[in-house]
């Protein structure tokens, strides 16, 4: 597929320098740039929350083992502690 793109002079020069430095065609630089851009755009990434954080799961060691349990109870305790400090 052929696509025509209008570039300002500065961007055209940058594309030329990138292509020369990496010994790639300008088209290949554009293709790689689009893929790289798509990898960092939320709209193009998987919308599943697990996929968004799967690389982080199991990376942290330590902390309370019941961190996700008793959250309401712990929150009430923190509010009471804060209230008592103000008195």
C-alpha positions as CSV (number, residue, x, y, z in Angstrom):
1,X,0.0,0.0,0.0
2,X,1.3,3.4,-0.9
3,X,0.7,6.4,1.4
4,X,1.7,10.0,0.7
5,X,2.6,12.1,3.7
6,X,3.4,15.8,3.8
7,X,6.4,16.6,6.1
8,X,7.7,19.9,7.1
9,X,11.4,20.5,6.3
10,X,12.6,19.8,9.8
11,X,10.8,16.4,9.9
12,X,11.9,15.5,6.4
13,X,15.6,16.1,7.4
14,X,15.1,14.1,10.6
15,X,13.6,11.2,8.7
16,X,16.6,11.4,6.2
17,X,19.1,11.4,9.1
18,X,17.4,8.5,10.9
19,X,17.3,6.4,7.7
20,X,21.0,7.1,7.0
21,X,22.2,6.5,10.5
22,X,20.4,3.2,10.8
23,X,21.0,2.2,7.1
24,X,17.3,1.8,6.5
25,X,14.9,3.1,3.9
26,X,12.8,6.0,4.8
27,X,9.8,3.8,4.5
28,X,11.2,1.3,7.0
29,X,11.9,4.1,9.5
30,X,8.3,5.3,9.1
31,X,6.9,1.7,9.5
32,X,9.0,1.1,12.7
33,X,8.0,4.5,14.1
34,X,4.3,3.8,13.6
35,X,4.7,0.4,15.3
36,X,6.6,2.0,18.2
37,X,4.0,4.7,18.5
38,X,1.2,2.2,18.5
39,X,2.9,0.2,21.3
40,X,2.8,3.2,23.6
41,X,-0.8,4.4,22.8
42,X,-3.5,3.3,25.3
43,X,-6.1,3.1,22.5
44,X,-4.0,0.4,20.7
45,X,-3.1,-1.7,23.7
46,X,-5.1,-4.5,25.1
47,X,-7.9,-3.2,27.2
48,X,-7.8,-6.1,29.7
49,X,-6.5,-4.7,33.1
50,X,-4.6,-7.9,33.7
51,X,-2.7,-7.4,30.4
52,X,-1.8,-3.9,31.4
53,X,-0.1,-5.0,34.6
54,X,0.9,-8.6,34.0
55,X,4.6,-7.7,34.0
56,X,4.3,-6.3,37.5
57,X,2.5,-9.1,39.2
58,X,4.7,-11.0,41.6
59,X,7.6,-8.5,41.4
60,X,7.2,-7.0,44.8
61,X,8.3,-8.9,47.9
62,X,7.2,-8.1,51.4
63,X,4.4,-6.1,52.8
64,X,1.4,-7.5,54.6
65,X,0.0,-10.7,53.1
66,X,-3.6,-9.6,53.7
67,X,-3.2,-6.2,52.0
68,X,-6.3,-6.6,49.9
69,X,-8.3,-8.0,52.8
70,X,-9.9,-6.0,55.6
71,X,-9.6,-2.8,53.6
72,X,-12.7,-1.2,55.1
73,X,-11.7,-2.1,58.6
74,X,-8.2,-0.8,58.1
75,X,-9.5,2.4,56.6
76,X,-11.8,3.0,59.6
77,X,-8.7,2.5,61.9
78,X,-6.7,5.0,59.9
79,X,-9.5,7.6,60.1
80,X,-9.8,7.1,63.9
81,X,-6.0,7.5,64.3
82,X,-6.1,10.7,62.2
83,X,-9.1,12.0,64.3
84,X,-7.3,11.2,67.5
85,X,-4.1,13.0,66.4
86,X,-6.1,16.2,65.7
87,X,-7.6,16.2,69.3
